[in-house]
């Protein structure tokens, strides 16, 4: 960008030189953006693999809903998942609705921004429906980046010992 500005202010200005500088600048931004996108996808794949969560095409969506399975499934697995969730430093505002549901806020990053989350337990199947969404709705304010909800799903799954059961709902 600086080179383009210098070319425009140069005493020996020509449209050909300015066009060449503009094309070079556009090419440089394209290469940098593509590299950032590739790195982002690779990091999401690594995070999903480490958490044993299926990476879907909607990983950058605000809302993530996954059916996960407790590992290992044993007597009292629901209480173990609840206790491990509550013990995490990233969780706050935990509200339980009987033994079937728990609602909470989760910090996927180092800052104060958080996502909404809920878990619904299916004791007979041994499944957990994990629903996470970034519902702040604060337009124009710096907040959570793309993929924050998916990052939270991966963090929660690793923290409480859940893994993908092969079903995701977006």
Secondary structure, DSSP 8 states (H G I E B T S, - for coil): -HHHHHHHH-TT--HHHHHHHHHHHHHHHHHHHHHHHHHHHHHHHHHHHHHT----TTTTSSEEEEEEEESS--TTHHHHHHHHHHH-TTEEEEEEETTTEEEEEE--SSSS--EEEEEEEETTTTEEEEEEE-----TTS----TTHHHHHHHHHHHHHTEEEEEEE--
